[in-house]
Amino acid sequence: MNPILAISPLDGRYHQACESLQPIASEFGLIYYRLIVEIRWLQALANEPAIKEVPVFSYDANQFLEQLISQFNVEDAQKIKAIEATTNHDVKALEYFIKEKFSLLPELKQVQEFVHFACTSEDINNLAYALMLLEMRQRILMPRLDELLTQLTTFATTYAATPMLSRTHGQSATPTTLGKEMANVAYRLKRQIAQLAQTEVLGKINGAVGNFNAHSVAYPDVAWDVFGKRFVESLGLTWLPFSTQIEPHDAIAEYFHCLMRANTLLIDLSRDIWGYISIGYFKQKLIANEVGSSTMPHKVNPIDFENAEGNLGIANALLAHFSEKLPISRWQRDLSDSTVLRNIGVAIGHMMIAFKSLQKGFKKLEVNNQALDADLDNNWEVLGEALQTVMRRYHIEEPYEKLKALTRGKKVDAKGLAEFIDSLNLPNEVKQDLKTLTPSRYTGLAESLIKYL
């Protein structure tokens, strides 16, 4: 399909940013992970001595099974979709596809009725989606988030000592440093990355309503709970001992909530950078032949940060719905989660677009030291906090009120502050120290705090 004909911008305008998701979060990906679960389940049955009807597979049989997985391709997926057109059931279509493949090897044809043995479709689907989430975390999310964290950390370290005026409630406030402000974001992101890495991805394979009912009738001597736990853990997942027909998706909600928190702080960052660009703290590197406006040729718009904000917002809207909807099911099972789960890749796709835009935007930023210095030099009244704090130390009465009268809603320059300091009943050496203080030097421990990143 020509991308310009795509309804979704993920497959159209932004398809290049989402290409790495295609083999994982597409329908092809879902079918592929289902295939892995079905094959691994059959191999686990063959390795259980009590299930004599499925003997241990020969080397050739196991190689055949491994190749079914490793050589699975789009053509195979399309064959399964063609079978589904008749069965009107996607998991059953995969089962028939596997059985058809088994006809090529007598050893496997003998045990073809053990494909999907004692499983409900949800046994396969929950594990397939869990594998999808593991793969997305390992191959897509963690690397991209780590890249962003590195970018933020490098920025924070580079500009750790670059003073800038803070703004609380949008008003001039106690100075900080450019690096420290970026370190605030980097530290927050670092925590969310660590939590995402530690979030359990759960799985179950316990039959129609979670009790191993059919399993226990067919093979009463097998400890199916132990067998199921061992199998789920062999896939790299955390075993869930209690469920109805469906894995309840609580862990998926936890996974998505973590992504939402990371996205939210990146929205916060995007808006802050947008604001700093608008007041001139940052310039943006000019790209030849780029246009900022169709009518105003002077403009260099902060489009990368706007794009990131918009796409992160869409991602969070979807992730929030997933997190609220997926843990809810009528009685032992309803199918309303199925169509929702199919959109996981859509949410992650919008995150990928946003991450790429943020990285691109940061590479364009140039610190405008002249604007930073001018802003600081135009707001000497921010030193009122320091002065009244020192006044308290030396027991001068009503220090806050005195500074309020001097600075509230007023512009104060270096000369005015020096005259005020001279009027105070302070030791001479203290007065001299205070008169050497400037807005650009009043940054506290901002620079040294970077060491905690």
C-alpha positions, 0 to 999 in steps of 0.5 A: 500500500502506498503510505499516502493512501493510509487512513492511519498516520502510523502507516502513512505520514509517520510510517518510517518512525513505526517500521520497527514495530511492524514485525511485533505489534501487527497482526503478523506479529500476533500470529507469530507469537501465537505460533510460538506458544502452540509449538512450545506447548506441544514440545512441553507435552512431549517432554512430560513422561506421563503423557505417553501419547506424545513421545519425546520428539526426535531431533528431526521433529524438533528441528522441523518445529523450530523451523516453523517458528524461525521461517514463519513469514508473511506468506504463512500468515496470509495462509492462516488468514485465508483459513480464518475466512472459513473458520471465522476463528483466528486461533483455530485457523492457526491450529489447522495451519500447524496440522497441515504443516505436520502432514509433511512429517509422519512423526508429527502427523501422529500427534497432530490432535495434541496441537492446542491440547486442553487449551482455550483460545485465551491460553494462547492469546494471553501468552502471545500478547505477553510475549509481544509486550516483552519484545516491545519492551526489550527491542523498542521501548527500553532502547528508545527511552535509554536514548532519550535519557542519555540525551537529557543526561548529556544536556544536563551535564553540559549545561550544569553551570549555565545560570538561568532565571526560574519562573514560578507561576510564570513569574521571575523566581530564584535562579537555577541552571539550565543543566539542573532543570534538565536533570529534573526531567532526566531523574524522573525519566530514569525512575520510570525506565527502571519501573518499566524494566521491573514490571512483571508480565504475567501469563496463564495456561489453565484452560476454559475457566482457569481450573485445568478441568479438561487437563485433569480428566485426560491425565489425572496423574499430571500435576497440571498447576506445576506443569503450567507454571513451568511452561509459562516461566519457560517463556520468560513470563511470570506465572499467574496461578489464579484466573478465570478464562482470561488472564485478567490484564492487571499486569498489562495495566501496570505496564501501560501506567508506567508508560503513561507516567513516562509520557506525561513527564515528556509532555511536561518537558516538551511544553517547557522547551517550547516555552523556553524557545518562545522567550529566546533561551534556545535558538533552533539550528536552521535547516536549509530549505525548511519553511517555518510558515507559509506566509511569515518567512522569518519563523523557525517553529518548535514543531518537533516539540509540538509533534511530540506533545501531540503524539504523546497525548494520543498515546496516553489517551489510548493507554488510559483506556487500555488500563481502565478497560482491560482488567474488566470482564463480565463473569468468566469471560467476554470478548470486549478486550479482544479488539482493544488489545489489537490496538496496543501497537497503535499507542506504542506507535504514537510514542515512537513518533514522539520519541523521534521528534524529541530526539530531533528537536534536541539536536536542533537546540542552541543555548542562547547565553545572551538571552539567559544573561539578559533575563537574569540581569533584568531581575535583580529583585530575585535576590530578595529571597537571599537577603531576607533569609540572611536578615533573619539570621541576624535578627533583623525584624520583619525581613520579609516585609522590608523586602516585600516593600522594596521588590514586590511588583517592582524592578530593582537594580544592583544599585538599589539593592546595594543601597538597601544592604547598606541601610541594614544593621549587618556586619560589614563583611556580611554586607560586602558578601551580599553586595557581590551576589548577582542573579547569575551567581545565586544558583545554590547547589544546582551545579553540584546536584547533577552528580546524583543523576 
